[in-house]
Amino acid sequence: MTNRIILQGAYGRNYTNPMQAYADWYAGKDFKIEGGPYCSNRDADLLQDIGQVWFRVGETQLVVL
């Protein structure tokens, strides 16, 4: 089974659609791993070695990186 790493916007950023999350990811902005530390696209290789990376969009929606 693949580990699921769920990222949400750091410092109070919330997303209402996936394109906002993708834009911030590719711009190098910080994200918060749910239950873990902060990260950014500079950590992408490490994150993908650990598991499948998902963004939280809205209250309940998850989208894969």
Secondary structure, 3 states (H helix, E strand, C coil): CCCEEEEEECCCCCCCCHHHHHHHHHCCCCEEECCCCEECHHHHHHHHHHCEEEEEECCCEEEEC
